[in-house]
């Protein structure tokens, strides 16, 4: 699917794991690749309408995969 959408498979993996946000442009590319209209992918009722497992359809946001370095305060 990533290849059909013209996206890197590692990027799509980070989306699936909830590690990144997705842009509207990439939603359109993925929708075209899987044959759904983009607005349907954003419909919160899609899992229920399609009979999908609702617990698997929203990946939780996780903590940052890298540490945030704090800058020293200027005096």
PQR file of N, CA, C, O and H, with PARSE charges and radii, in Angstrom:
ATOM      1  N   UNK A   1       0.823  -1.172   0.000 -0.4000 1.5000
ATOM      2  CA  UNK A   1       0.000   0.000   0.000 -0.0000 2.0000
ATOM      3  C   UNK A   1       0.877   1.248   0.000  0.5500 1.7000
ATOM      4  O   UNK A   1       0.596   2.203  -0.724 -0.5500 1.4000
ATOM      5  N   UNK A   2       1.931   1.247   0.803 -0.4000 1.5000
ATOM      6  CA  UNK A   2       2.824   2.407   0.838 -0.0000 2.0000
ATOM      7  C   UNK A   2       3.399   2.673  -0.549  0.5500 1.7000
ATOM      8  O   UNK A   2       3.447   3.818  -0.998 -0.5500 1.4000
ATOM      9  H   UNK A   2       2.159   0.471   1.392  0.4000 1.0000
ATOM     10  N   UNK A   3       3.826   1.635  -1.211 -0.4000 1.5000
ATOM     11  CA  UNK A   3       4.390   1.772  -2.552 -0.0000 2.0000
ATOM     12  C   UNK A   3       3.343   2.319  -3.526  0.5500 1.7000
ATOM     13  O   UNK A   3       3.644   3.205  -4.326 -0.5500 1.4000
ATOM     14  H   UNK A   3       3.787   0.705  -0.847  0.4000 1.0000
ATOM     15  N   UNK A   4       2.119   1.798  -3.462 -0.4000 1.5000
ATOM     16  CA  UNK A   4       1.045   2.275  -4.341 -0.0000 2.0000
ATOM     17  C   UNK A   4       0.726   3.755  -4.081  0.5500 1.7000
ATOM     18  O   UNK A   4       0.331   4.482  -4.992 -0.5500 1.4000
ATOM     19  H   UNK A   4       1.874   1.078  -2.812  0.4000 1.0000
ATOM     20  N   UNK A   5       0.902   4.182  -2.840 -0.4000 1.5000
ATOM     21  CA  UNK A   5       0.630   5.579  -2.494 -0.0000 2.0000
ATOM     22  C   UNK A   5       1.823   6.481  -2.785  0.5500 1.7000
ATOM     23  O   UNK A   5       1.699   7.705  -2.732 -0.5500 1.4000
ATOM     24  H   UNK A   5       1.223   3.591  -2.100  0.4000 1.0000
ATOM     25  N   UNK A   6       2.978   5.891  -3.091 -0.4000 1.5000
ATOM     26  CA  UNK A   6       4.173   6.687  -3.341 -0.0000 2.0000
ATOM     27  C   UNK A   6       4.817   7.188  -2.059  0.5500 1.7000
ATOM     28  O   UNK A   6       5.499   8.214  -2.055 -0.5500 1.4000
ATOM     29  H   UNK A   6       3.078   4.897  -3.134  0.4000 1.0000
ATOM     30  N   UNK A   7       4.595   6.449  -0.958 -0.4000 1.5000
ATOM     31  CA  UNK A   7       5.161   6.833   0.335 -0.0000 2.0000
ATOM     32  C   UNK A   7       6.162   5.779   0.791  0.5500 1.7000
ATOM     33  O   UNK A   7       6.079   4.617   0.393 -0.5500 1.4000
ATOM     34  H   UNK A   7       4.041   5.616  -0.962  0.4000 1.0000
ATOM     35  N   UNK A   8       7.089   6.185   1.612 -0.4000 1.5000
ATOM     36  CA  UNK A   8       8.068   5.256   2.152 -0.0000 2.0000
ATOM     37  C   UNK A   8       7.391   4.329   3.155  0.5500 1.7000
ATOM     38  O   UNK A   8       6.576   4.777   3.962 -0.5500 1.4000
ATOM     39  H   UNK A   8       7.156   7.129   1.935  0.4000 1.0000
ATOM     40  N   UNK A   9       7.720   3.048   3.109 -0.4000 1.5000
ATOM     41  CA  UNK A   9       7.064   2.087   4.004 -0.0000 2.0000
ATOM     42  C   UNK A   9       7.389   2.358   5.467  0.5500 1.7000
ATOM     43  O   UNK A   9       6.560   2.095   6.338 -0.5500 1.4000
ATOM     44  H   UNK A   9       8.381   2.684   2.453  0.4000 1.0000
ATOM     45  N   UNK A  10       8.576   2.876   5.754 -0.4000 1.5000
ATOM     46  CA  UNK A  10       8.929   3.202   7.135 -0.0000 2.0000
ATOM     47  C   UNK A  10       8.067   4.365   7.647  0.5500 1.7000
ATOM     48  O   UNK A  10       7.656   4.381   8.807 -0.5500 1.4000
ATOM     49  H   UNK A  10       9.250   3.089   5.047  0.4000 1.0000
ATOM     50  N   UNK A  11       7.801   5.332   6.769 -0.4000 1.5000
ATOM     51  CA  UNK A  11       6.934   6.453   7.132 -0.0000 2.0000
ATOM     52  C   UNK A  11       5.530   5.955   7.452  0.5500 1.7000
ATOM     53  O   UNK A  11       4.933   6.363   8.449 -0.5500 1.4000
ATOM     54  H   UNK A  11       8.134   5.319   5.826  0.4000 1.0000
ATOM     55  N   UNK A  12       5.009   5.078   6.611 -0.4000 1.5000
ATOM     56  CA  UNK A  12       3.671   4.523   6.844 -0.0000 2.0000
ATOM     57  C   UNK A  12       3.655   3.737   8.156  0.5500 1.7000
ATOM     58  O   UNK A  12       2.667   3.776   8.889 -0.5500 1.4000
ATOM     59  H   UNK A  12       5.494   4.746   5.801  0.4000 1.0000
ATOM     60  N   UNK A  13       4.728   3.036   8.449 -0.4000 1.5000
ATOM     61  CA  UNK A  13       4.823   2.308   9.713 -0.0000 2.0000
ATOM     62  C   UNK A  13       4.732   3.235  10.911  0.5500 1.7000
ATOM     63  O   UNK A  13       4.085   2.900  11.903 -0.5500 1.4000
ATOM     64  H   UNK A  13       5.531   3.005   7.853  0.4000 1.0000
ATOM     65  N   UNK A  14       5.368   4.393  10.836 -0.4000 1.5000
ATOM     66  CA  UNK A  14       5.294   5.338  11.951 -0.0000 2.0000
ATOM     67  C   UNK A  14       3.875   5.887  12.105  0.5500 1.7000
ATOM     68  O   UNK A  14       3.443   6.180  13.220 -0.5500 1.4000
ATOM     69  H   UNK A  14       5.894   4.666  10.030  0.4000 1.0000
ATOM     70  N   UNK A  15       3.154   6.026  11.000 -0.4000 1.5000
ATOM     71  CA  UNK A  15       1.753   6.449  11.077 -0.0000 2.0000
ATOM     72  C   UNK A  15       0.916   5.367  11.760  0.5500 1.7000
ATOM     73  O   UNK A  15       0.089   5.660  12.623 -0.5500 1.4000
ATOM     74  H   UNK A  15       3.505   5.787  10.095  0.4000 1.0000
ATOM     75  N   UNK A  16       1.143   4.117  11.362 -0.4000 1.5000
ATOM     76  CA  UNK A  16       0.384   2.999  11.932 -0.0000 2.0000
ATOM     77  C   UNK A  16       0.620   2.855  13.430  0.5500 1.7000
ATOM     78  O   UNK A  16      -0.290   2.483  14.172 -0.5500 1.4000
ATOM     79  H   UNK A  16       1.815   3.880  10.660  0.4000 1.0000
ATOM     80  N   UNK A  17       1.815   3.144  13.868 -0.4000 1.5000
ATOM     81  CA  UNK A  17       2.143   3.038  15.292 -0.0000 2.0000
ATOM     82  C   UNK A  17       1.771   4.278  16.084  0.5500 1.7000
ATOM     83  O   UNK A  17       1.949   4.309  17.302 -0.5500 1.4000
ATOM     84  H   UNK A  17       2.554   3.446  13.266  0.4000 1.0000
ATOM     85  N   UNK A  18       1.256   5.301  15.413 -0.4000 1.5000
ATOM     86  CA  UNK A  18       0.848   6.518  16.091 -0.0000 2.0000
ATOM     87  C   UNK A  18       2.002   7.401  16.500  0.5500 1.7000
ATOM     88  O   UNK A  18       1.866   8.214  17.414 -0.5500 1.4000
ATOM     89  H   UNK A  18       1.111   5.275  14.424  0.4000 1.0000
ATOM     90  N   UNK A  19       3.139   7.257  15.838 -0.4000 1.5000
ATOM     91  CA  UNK A  19       4.319   8.043  16.186 -0.0000 2.0000
ATOM     92  C   UNK A  19       4.400   9.357  15.422  0.5500 1.7000
ATOM     93  O   UNK A  19       5.184  10.236  15.781 -0.5500 1.4000
ATOM     94  H   UNK A  19       3.249   6.596  15.096  0.4000 1.0000
ATOM     95  N   UNK A  20       3.605   9.496  14.383 -0.4000 1.5000
ATOM     96  CA  UNK A  20       3.621  10.716  13.571 -0.0000 2.0000
ATOM     97  C   UNK A  20       2.204  11.128  13.242  0.5500 1.7000
ATOM     98  O   UNK A  20       1.280  10.316  13.280 -0.5500 1.4000
ATOM     99  H   UNK A  20       2.968   8.782  14.092  0.4000 1.0000
ATOM    100  N   UNK A  21       2.044  12.383  12.922 -0.4000 1.5000
ATOM    101  CA  UNK A  21       0.777  12.889  12.398 -0.0000 2.0000
ATOM    102  C   UNK A  21       0.831  12.797  10.880  0.5500 1.7000
ATOM    103  O   UNK A  21       1.907  12.707  10.288 -0.5500 1.4000
ATOM    104  H   UNK A  21       2.794  13.043  12.891  0.4000 1.0000
ATOM    105  N   UNK A  22      -0.332  12.822  10.265 -0.4000 1.5000
ATOM    106  CA  UNK A  22      -0.392  12.709   8.810 -0.0000 2.0000
ATOM    107  C   UNK A  22      -0.928  14.010   8.220  0.5500 1.7000
ATOM    108  O   UNK A  22      -1.788  14.666   8.809 -0.5500 1.4000
ATOM    109  H   UNK A  22      -1.206  12.895  10.745  0.4000 1.0000
ATOM    110  N   UNK A  23      -0.416  14.365   7.068 -0.4000 1.5000
ATOM    111  CA  UNK A  23      -0.888  15.574   6.379 -0.0000 2.0000
ATOM    112  C   UNK A  23      -2.084  15.223   5.492  0.5500 1.7000
ATOM    113  O   UNK A  23      -2.318  14.061   5.163 -0.5500 1.4000
ATOM    114  H   UNK A  23       0.282  13.832   6.590  0.4000 1.0000
ATOM    115  N   UNK A  24      -2.818  16.244   5.123 -0.4000 1.5000
ATOM    116  CA  UNK A  24      -3.961  16.061   4.213 -0.0000 2.0000
ATOM    117  C   UNK A  24      -3.485  15.475   2.888  0.5500 1.7000
ATOM    118  O   UNK A  24      -4.151  14.614   2.313 -0.5500 1.4000
ATOM    119  H   UNK A  24      -2.628  17.189   5.391  0.4000 1.0000
ATOM    120  N   UNK A  25      -2.341  15.938   2.404 -0.4000 1.5000
ATOM    121  CA  UNK A  25      -1.818  15.427   1.130 -0.0000 2.0000
ATOM    122  C   UNK A  25      -1.580  13.922   1.201  0.5500 1.7000
ATOM    123  O   UNK A  25      -1.909  13.194   0.265 -0.5500 1.4000
ATOM    124  H   UNK A  25      -1.800  16.637   2.871  0.4000 1.0000
ATOM    125  N   UNK A  26      -1.004  13.454   2.317 -0.4000 1.5000
ATOM    126  CA  UNK A  26      -0.733  12.026   2.441 -0.0000 2.0000
ATOM    127  C   UNK A  26      -2.008  11.217   2.654  0.5500 1.7000
ATOM    128  O   UNK A  26      -2.084  10.062   2.233 -0.5500 1.4000
ATOM    129  H   UNK A  26      -0.736  14.046   3.078  0.4000 1.0000
ATOM    130  N   UNK A  27      -3.007  11.807   3.301 -0.4000 1.5000
ATOM    131  CA  UNK A  27      -4.306  11.132   3.407 -0.0000 2.0000
ATOM    132  C   UNK A  27      -4.868  10.898   2.015  0.5500 1.7000
ATOM    133  O   UNK A  27      -5.400   9.827   1.724 -0.5500 1.4000
ATOM    134  H   UNK A  27      -2.946  12.744   3.642  0.4000 1.0000
ATOM    135  N   UNK A  28      -4.748  11.905   1.156 -0.4000 1.5000
ATOM    136  CA  UNK A  28      -5.244  11.759  -0.223 -0.0000 2.0000
ATOM    137  C   UNK A  28      -4.491  10.671  -0.975  0.5500 1.7000
ATOM    138  O   UNK A  28      -5.102   9.897  -1.711 -0.5500 1.4000
ATOM    139  H   UNK A  28      -4.316  12.775   1.393  0.4000 1.0000
ATOM    140  N   UNK A  29      -3.171  10.600  -0.802 -0.4000 1.5000
ATOM    141  CA  UNK A  29      -2.384   9.568  -1.481 -0.0000 2.0000
ATOM    142  C   UNK A  29      -2.777   8.165  -1.009  0.5500 1.7000
ATOM    143  O   UNK A  29      -2.933   7.254  -1.822 -0.5500 1.4000
ATOM    144  H   UNK A  29      -2.674  11.229  -0.204  0.4000 1.0000
ATOM    145  N   UNK A  30      -2.934   7.997   0.297 -0.4000 1.5000
ATOM    146  CA  UNK A  30      -3.309   6.691   0.841 -0.0000 2.0000
ATOM    147  C   UNK A  30      -4.724   6.315   0.413  0.5500 1.7000
ATOM    148  O   UNK A  30      -4.981   5.165   0.055 -0.5500 1.4000
ATOM    149  H   UNK A  30      -2.807   8.737   0.958  0.4000 1.0000
ATOM    150  N   UNK A  31      -5.635   7.272   0.449 -0.4000 1.5000
ATOM    151  CA  UNK A  31      -7.018   7.006   0.033 -0.0000 2.0000
ATOM    152  C   UNK A  31      -7.065   6.533  -1.417  0.5500 1.7000
ATOM    153  O   UNK A  31      -7.777   5.583  -1.741 -0.5500 1.4000
ATOM    154  H   UNK A  31      -5.427   8.205   0.741  0.4000 1.0000
ATOM    155  N   UNK A  32      -6.320   7.186  -2.271 -0.4000 1.5000
ATOM    156  CA  UNK A  32      -6.282   6.796  -3.682 -0.0000 2.0000
ATOM    157  C   UNK A  32      -5.711   5.380  -3.827  0.5500 1.7000
ATOM    158  O   UNK A  32      -6.199   4.591  -4.636 -0.5500 1.4000
ATOM    159  H   UNK A  32      -5.742   7.958  -2.008  0.4000 1.0000
ATOM    160  N   UNK A  33      -4.683   5.065  -3.044 -0.4000 1.5000
ATOM    161  CA  UNK A  33      -4.036   3.749  -3.146 -0.0000 2.0000
ATOM    162  C   UNK A  33      -4.956   2.622  -2.704  0.5500 1.7000
ATOM    163  O   UNK A  33      -4.881   1.520  -3.246 -0.5500 1.4000
ATOM    164  H   UNK A  33      -4.287   5.706  -2.386  0.4000 1.0000
ATOM    165  N   UNK A  34      -5.829   2.880  -1.722 -0.4000 1.5000
ATOM    166  CA  UNK A  34      -6.701   1.804  -1.236 -0.0000 2.0000
ATOM    167  C   UNK A  34      -8.119   1.887  -1.781  0.5500 1.7000
ATOM    168  O   UNK A  34      -8.956   1.040  -1.473 -0.5500 1.4000
ATOM    169  H   UNK A  34      -5.890   3.775  -1.281  0.4000 1.0000
ATOM    170  N   UNK A  35      -8.388   2.904  -2.589 -0.4000 1.5000
ATOM    171  CA  UNK A  35      -9.677   2.991  -3.264 -0.0000 2.0000
ATOM    172  C   UNK A  35     -10.816   3.537  -2.414  0.5500 1.7000
ATOM    173  O   UNK A  35     -11.973   3.176  -2.630 -0.5500 1.4000
ATOM    174  H   UNK A  35      -7.707   3.593  -2.839  0.4000 1.0000
ATOM    175  N   UNK A  36     -10.507   4.396  -1.457 -0.4000 1.5000
ATOM    176  CA  UNK A  36     -11.524   5.052  -0.640 -0.0000 2.0000
ATOM    177  C   UNK A  36     -11.464   6.543  -0.888  0.5500 1.7000
ATOM    178  O   UNK A  36     -10.387   7.072  -1.162 -0.5500 1.4000
ATOM    179  H   UNK A  36      -9.567   4.688  -1.282  0.4000 1.0000
ATOM    180  N   UNK A  37     -12.592   7.244  -0.801 -0.4000 1.5000
ATOM    181  CA  UNK A  37     -12.534   8.701  -0.844 -0.0000 2.0000
ATOM    182  C   UNK A  37     -11.853   9.216   0.431  0.5500 1.7000
ATOM    183  O   UNK A  37     -12.089   8.668   1.508 -0.5500 1.4000
ATOM    184  H   UNK A  37     -13.467   6.814  -0.578  0.4000 1.0000
ATOM    185  N   UNK A  38     -11.027  10.241   0.335 -0.4000 1.5000
ATOM    186  CA  UNK A  38     -10.316  10.747   1.513 -0.0000 2.0000
ATOM    187  C   UNK A  38     -11.231  11.102   2.685  0.5500 1.7000
ATOM    188  O   UNK A  38     -10.878  10.859   3.839 -0.5500 1.4000
ATOM    189  H   UNK A  38     -10.835  10.686  -0.540  0.4000 1.0000
ATOM    190  N   UNK A  39     -12.394  11.670   2.399 -0.4000 1.5000
ATOM    191  CA  UNK A  39     -13.280  12.070   3.505 -0.0000 2.0000
ATOM    192  C   UNK A  39     -13.766  10.862   4.303  0.5500 1.7000
ATOM    193  O   UNK A  39     -14.048  10.991   5.494 -0.5500 1.4000
ATOM    194  H   UNK A  39     -12.680  11.866   1.461  0.4000 1.0000
ATOM    195  N   UNK A  40     -13.869   9.694   3.673 -0.4000 1.5000
ATOM    196  CA  UNK A  40     -14.295   8.499   4.405 -0.0000 2.0000
ATOM    197  C   UNK A  40     -13.231   8.045   5.396  0.5500 1.7000
ATOM    198  O   UNK A  40     -13.560   7.547   6.473 -0.5500 1.4000
ATOM    199  H   UNK A  40     -13.639   9.590   2.706  0.4000 1.0000
ATOM    200  N   UNK A  41     -11.966   8.212   5.043 -0.4000 1.5000
ATOM    201  CA  UNK A  41     -10.904   7.805   5.964 -0.0000 2.0000
ATOM    202  C   UNK A  41     -10.899   8.656   7.227  0.5500 1.7000
ATOM    203  O   UNK A  41     -10.419   8.218   8.272 -0.5500 1.4000
ATOM    204  H   UNK A  41     -11.699   8.616   4.169  0.4000 1.0000
ATOM    205  N   UNK A  42     -11.427   9.858   7.133 -0.4000 1.5000
ATOM    206  CA  UNK A  42     -11.438  10.755   8.286 -0.0000 2.0000
ATOM    207  C   UNK A  42     -12.743  10.689   9.069  0.5500 1.7000
ATOM    208  O   UNK A  42     -12.883  11.363  10.089 -0.5500 1.4000
ATOM    209  H   UNK A  42     -11.817  10.213   6.284  0.4000 1.0000
ATOM    210  N   UNK A  43     -13.690   9.897   8.613 -0.4000 1.5000
ATOM    211  CA  UNK A  43     -14.983   9.767   9.279 -0.0000 2.0000
ATOM    212  C   UNK A  43     -14.827   8.937  10.549  0.5500 1.7000
ATOM    213  O   UNK A  43     -14.412   7.781  10.473 -0.5500 1.4000
ATOM    214  H   UNK A  43     -13.577   9.350   7.784  0.4000 1.0000
ATOM    215  N   UNK A  44     -15.150   9.500  11.720 -0.4000 1.5000
ATOM    216  CA  UNK A  44     -14.988   8.742  12.967 -0.0000 2.0000
ATOM    217  C   UNK A  44     -15.905   7.523  13.054  0.5500 1.7000
ATOM    218  O   UNK A  44     -15.673   6.640  13.880 -0.5500 1.4000
ATOM    219  H   UNK A  44     -15.487  10.440  11.782  0.4000 1.0000
ATOM    220  N   UNK A  45     -16.934   7.460  12.221 -0.4000 1.5000
ATOM    221  CA  UNK A  45     -17.847   6.319  12.233 -0.0000 2.0000
ATOM    222  C   UNK A  45     -17.447   5.216  11.257  0.5500 1.7000
ATOM    223  O   UNK A  45     -18.133   4.198  11.162 -0.5500 1.4000
ATOM    224  H   UNK A  45     -17.122   8.177  11.550  0.4000 1.0000
ATOM    225  N   UNK A  46     -16.350   5.404  10.534 -0.4000 1.5000
ATOM    226  CA  UNK A  46     -15.926   4.424   9.532 -0.0000 2.0000
ATOM    227  C   UNK A  46     -15.763   3.013  10.097  0.5500 1.7000
ATOM    228  O   UNK A  46     -16.253   2.068   9.479 -0.5500 1.4000
ATOM    229  H   UNK A  46     -15.792   6.230  10.611  0.4000 1.0000
ATOM    230  N   UNK A  47     -15.097   2.823  11.242 -0.4000 1.5000
ATOM    231  CA  UNK A  47     -14.939   1.456  11.755 -0.0000 2.0000
ATOM    232  C   UNK A  47     -16.284   0.760  11.986  0.5500 1.7000
ATOM    233  O   UNK A  47     -16.462  -0.408  11.640 -0.5500 1.4000
ATOM    234  H   UNK A  47     -14.699   3.591  11.744  0.4000 1.0000
ATOM    235  N   UNK A  48     -17.212   1.494  12.571 -0.4000 1.5000
ATOM    236  CA  UNK A  48     -18.528   0.907  12.845 -0.0000 2.0000
ATOM    237  C   UNK A  48     -19.267   0.604  11.541  0.5500 1.7000
ATOM    238  O   UNK A  48     -19.891  -0.450  11.418 -0.5500 1.4000
ATOM    239  H   UNK A  48     -17.067   2.442  12.852  0.4000 1.0000
ATOM    240  N   UNK A  49     -19.204   1.514  10.569 -0.4000 1.5000
ATOM    241  CA  UNK A  49     -19.888   1.342   9.290 -0.0000 2.0000
ATOM    242  C   UNK A  49     -19.337   0.154   8.505  0.5500 1.7000
ATOM    243  O   UNK A  49     -20.082  -0.533   7.806 -0.5500 1.4000
ATOM    244  H   UNK A  49     -18.697   2.370  10.669  0.4000 1.0000
ATOM    245  N   UNK A  50     -18.030  -0.087   8.622 -0.4000 1.5000
ATOM    246  CA  UNK A  50     -17.380  -1.166   7.868 -0.0000 2.0000
ATOM    247  C   UNK A  50     -17.241  -2.464   8.658  0.5500 1.7000
ATOM    248  O   UNK A  50     -16.702  -3.449   8.153 -0.5500 1.4000
ATOM    249  H   UNK A  50     -17.425   0.471   9.190  0.4000 1.0000
ATOM    250  N   UNK A  51     -17.730  -2.463   9.903 -0.4000 1.5000
ATOM    251  CA  UNK A  51     -17.646  -3.662  10.719 -0.0000 2.0000
ATOM    252  C   UNK A  51     -16.224  -3.991  11.159  0.5500 1.7000
ATOM    253  O   UNK A  51     -15.873  -5.161  11.312 -0.5500 1.4000
ATOM    254  H   UNK A  51     -18.167  -1.662  10.313  0.4000 1.0000
ATOM    255  N   UNK A  52     -15.407  -2.959  11.362 -0.4000 1.5000
ATOM    256  CA  UNK A  52     -14.014  -3.156  11.768 -0.0000 2.0000
ATOM    257  C   UNK A  52     -13.903  -3.172  13.288  0.5500 1.7000
ATOM    258  O   UNK A  52     -14.770  -2.650  13.990 -0.5500 1.4000
ATOM    259  H   UNK A  52     -15.692  -2.008  11.238  0.4000 1.0000
ATOM    260  N   UNK A  53     -12.845  -3.768  13.782 -0.4000 1.5000
ATOM    261  CA  UNK A  53     -12.568  -3.776  15.216 -0.0000 2.0000
ATOM    262  C   UNK A  53     -12.193  -2.350  15.616  0.5500 1.7000
ATOM    263  O   UNK A  53     -11.128  -1.854  15.247 -0.5500 1.4000
ATOM    264  H   UNK A  53     -12.141  -4.192  13.213  0.4000 1.0000
ATOM    265  N   UNK A  54     -13.069  -1.700  16.367 -0.4000 1.5000
ATOM    266  CA  UNK A  54     -12.865  -0.295  16.709 -0.0000 2.0000
ATOM    267  C   UNK A  54     -11.663  -0.070  17.621  0.5500 1.7000
ATOM    268  O   UNK A  54     -11.147   1.045  17.684 -0.5500 1.4000
ATOM    269  H   UNK A  54     -13.934  -2.102  16.667  0.4000 1.0000
ATOM    270  N   UNK A  55     -11.211  -1.090  18.321 -0.4000 1.5000
ATOM    271  CA  UNK A  55     -10.055  -0.921  19.203 -0.0000 2.0000
ATOM    272  C   UNK A  55      -8.752  -0.847  18.416  0.5500 1.7000
ATOM    273  O   UNK A  55      -7.729  -0.427  18.957 -0.5500 1.4000
ATOM    274  H   UNK A  55     -11.630  -1.997  18.269  0.4000 1.0000
ATOM    275  N   UNK A  56      -8.773  -1.247  17.156 -0.4000 1.5000
ATOM    276  CA  UNK A  56      -7.553  -1.257  16.344 -0.0000 2.0000
ATOM    277  C   UNK A  56      -7.475  -0.105  15.355  0.5500 1.7000
ATOM    278  O   UNK A  56      -6.486   0.023  14.633 -0.5500 1.4000
ATOM    279  H   UNK A  56      -9.603  -1.588  16.716  0.4000 1.0000
ATOM    280  N   UNK A  57      -8.480   0.717  15.312 -0.4000 1.5000
ATOM    281  CA  UNK A  57      -8.537   1.731  14.258 -0.0000 2.0000
ATOM    282  C   UNK A  57      -7.949   3.071  14.642  0.5500 1.7000
ATOM    283  O   UNK A  57      -7.826   3.942  13.781 -0.5500 1.4000
ATOM    284  H   UNK A  57      -9.283   0.614  15.899  0.4000 1.0000
ATOM    285  N   UNK A  58      -7.588   3.272  15.869 -0.4000 1.5000
ATOM    286  CA  UNK A  58      -6.977   4.542  16.263 -0.0000 2.0000
ATOM    287  C   UNK A  58      -5.733   4.240  17.072  0.5500 1.7000
ATOM    288  O   UNK A  58      -5.809   3.779  18.211 -0.5500 1.4000
ATOM    289  H   UNK A  58      -7.688   2.564  16.569  0.4000 1.0000
ATOM    290  N   UNK A  59      -4.598   4.505  16.473 -0.4000 1.5000
ATOM    291  CA  UNK A  59      -3.336   4.284  17.168 -0.0000 2.0000
ATOM    292  C   UNK A  59      -3.122   5.400  18.177  0.5500 1.7000
ATOM    293  O   UNK A  59      -3.259   6.575  17.835 -0.5500 1.4000
ATOM    294  H   UNK A  59      -4.536   4.880  15.547  0.4000 1.0000
ATOM    295  N   UNK A  60      -2.792   5.057  19.403 -0.4000 1.5000
ATOM    296  CA  UNK A  60      -2.558   6.113  20.398 -0.0000 2.0000
ATOM    297  C   UNK A  60      -1.257   6.846  20.121  0.5500 1.7000
ATOM    298  O   UNK A  60      -0.298   6.255  19.625 -0.5500 1.4000
ATOM    299  H   UNK A  60      -2.681   4.102  19.681  0.4000 1.0000
ATOM    300  N   UNK A  61      -1.226   8.119  20.439 -0.4000 1.5000
ATOM    301  CA  UNK A  61       0.029   8.874  20.336 -0.0000 2.0000
ATOM    302  C   UNK A  61       0.954   8.364  21.417  0.5500 1.7000
ATOM    303  O   UNK A  61       0.527   8.140  22.550 -0.5500 1.4000
ATOM    304  H   UNK A  61      -2.005   8.599  20.842  0.4000 1.0000
ATOM    305  N   UNK A  62       2.185   8.183  21.087 -0.4000 1.5000
ATOM    306  CA  UNK A  62       3.155   7.683  22.045 -0.0000 2.0000
ATOM    307  C   UNK A  62       4.112   8.798  22.435  0.5500 1.7000
ATOM    308  O   UNK A  62       4.064   9.899  21.888 -0.5500 1.4000
ATOM    309  H   UNK A  62       2.532   8.364  20.166  0.4000 1.0000
ATOM    310  N   UNK A  63       4.966   8.497  23.376 -0.4000 1.5000
ATOM    311  CA  UNK A  63       5.979   9.473  23.763 -0.0000 2.0000
ATOM    312  C   UNK A  63       6.954   9.647  22.616  0.5500 1.7000
ATOM    313  O   UNK A  63       7.029   8.806  21.720 -0.5500 1.4000
ATOM    314  H   UNK A  63       5.005   7.602  23.820  0.4000 1.0000
ATOM    315  N   UNK A  64       7.682  10.712  22.644 -0.4000 1.5000
ATOM    316  CA  UNK A  64       8.661  10.966  21.594 -0.0000 2.0000
ATOM    317  C   UNK A  64       9.709   9.852  21.573  0.5500 1.7000
ATOM    318  O   UNK A  64      10.164   9.409  22.628 -0.5500 1.4000
ATOM    319  H   UNK A  64       7.621  11.395  23.371  0.4000 1.0000
ATOM    320  N   UNK A  65      10.087   9.404  20.388 -0.4000 1.5000
ATOM    321  CA  UNK A  65      11.101   8.344  20.302 -0.0000 2.0000
ATOM    322  C   UNK A  65      12.517   8.852  20.575  0.5500 1.7000
ATOM    323  O   UNK A  65      13.476   8.082  20.503 -0.5500 1.4000
ATOM    324  H   UNK A  65       9.717   9.763  19.532  0.4000 1.0000
ATOM    325  N   UNK A  66      12.654  10.134  20.887 -0.4000 1.5000
ATOM    326  CA  UNK A  66      13.963  10.718  21.164 -0.0000 2.0000
ATOM    327  C   UNK A  66      13.830  11.658  22.358  0.5500 1.7000
ATOM    328  O   UNK A  66      12.752  12.188  22.628 -0.5500 1.4000
ATOM    329  H   UNK A  66      11.875  10.759  20.946  0.4000 1.0000
ATOM    330  N   UNK A  67      14.908  11.851  23.048 -0.4000 1.5000
ATOM    331  CA  UNK A  67      14.891  12.728  24.223 -0.0000 2.0000
ATOM    332  C   UNK A  67      14.890  14.193  23.794  0.5500 1.7000
ATOM    333  O   UNK A  67      15.489  14.563  22.784 -0.5500 1.4000
ATOM    334  H   UNK A  67      15.783  11.421  22.829  0.4000 1.0000
ATOM    335  N   UNK A  68      14.217  14.999  24.571 -0.4000 1.5000
ATOM    336  CA  UNK A  68      14.208  16.442  24.322 -0.0000 2.0000
ATOM    337  C   UNK A  68      15.272  17.061  25.215  0.5500 1.7000
ATOM    338  O   UNK A  68      15.252  16.894  26.434 -0.5500 1.4000
ATOM    339  H   UNK A  68      13.731  14.698  25.392  0.4000 1.0000
ATOM    340  N   UNK A  69      16.193  17.771  24.598 -0.4000 1.5000
ATOM    341  CA  UNK A  69      17.247  18.430  25.359 -0.0000 2.0000
ATOM    342  C   UNK A  69      16.751  19.794  25.820  0.5500 1.7000
ATOM    343  O   UNK A  69      16.277  20.604  25.024 -0.5500 1.4000
ATOM    344  H   UNK A  69      16.210  17.907  23.608  0.4000 1.0000
ATOM    345  N   UNK A  70      16.868  20.024  27.104 -0.4000 1.5000
ATOM    346  CA  UNK A  70      16.463  21.313  27.645 -0.0000 2.0000
ATOM    347  C   UNK A  70      17.602  22.306  27.490  0.5500 1.7000
ATOM    348  O   UNK A  70      18.764  21.990  27.745 -0.5500 1.4000
ATOM    349  H   UNK A  70      17.253  19.366  27.751  0.4000 1.0000
ATOM    350  N   UNK A  71      17.253  23.493  27.073 -0.4000 1.5000
ATOM    351  CA  UNK A  71      18.249  24.548  26.924 -0.0000 2.0000
ATOM    352  C   UNK A  71      18.430  25.260  28.259  0.5500 1.7000
ATOM    353  O   UNK A  71      17.465  25.476  28.992 -0.5500 1.4000
ATOM    354  H   UNK A  71      16.309  23.750  26.865  0.4000 1.0000
ATOM    355  N   UNK A  72      19.664  25.621  28.567 -0.4000 1.5000
ATOM    356  CA  UNK A  72      19.857  26.393  29.811 -0.0000 2.0000
ATOM    357  C   UNK A  72      19.227  27.768  29.658  0.5500 1.7000
ATOM    358  O   UNK A  72      19.221  28.356  28.577 -0.5500 1.4000
ATOM    359  H   UNK A  72      20.448  25.445  27.971  0.4000 1.0000
ATOM    360  N   UNK A  73      18.707  28.253  30.750 -0.4000 1.5000
ATOM    361  CA  UNK A  73      18.062  29.576  30.723 -0.0000 2.0000
ATOM    362  C   UNK A  73      19.113  30.674  30.636  0.5500 1.7000
ATOM    363  O   UNK A  73      20.153  30.620  31.292 -0.5500 1.4000
ATOM    364  H   UNK A  73      18.711  27.775  31.629  0.4000 1.0000
ATOM    365  N   UNK A  74      18.817  31.661  29.818 -0.4000 1.5000
ATOM    366  CA  UNK A  74      19.699  32.823  29.717 -0.0000 2.0000
ATOM    367  C   UNK A  74      19.443  33.719  30.915  0.5500 1.7000
ATOM    368  O   UNK A  74      18.303  33.868  31.356 -0.5500 1.4000
ATOM    369  H   UNK A  74      17.972  31.705  29.285  0.4000 1.0000
ATOM    370  N   UNK A  75      20.503  34.315  31.439 -0.4000 1.5000
ATOM    371  CA  UNK A  75      20.339  35.209  32.607 -0.0000 2.0000
ATOM    372  C   UNK A  75      20.568  36.626  32.250  0.5500 1.7000
ATOM    373  O   UNK A  75      20.471  37.503  33.108 -0.5500 1.4000
ATOM    374  H   UNK A  75      21.429  34.194  31.081  0.4000 1.0000
TER
END
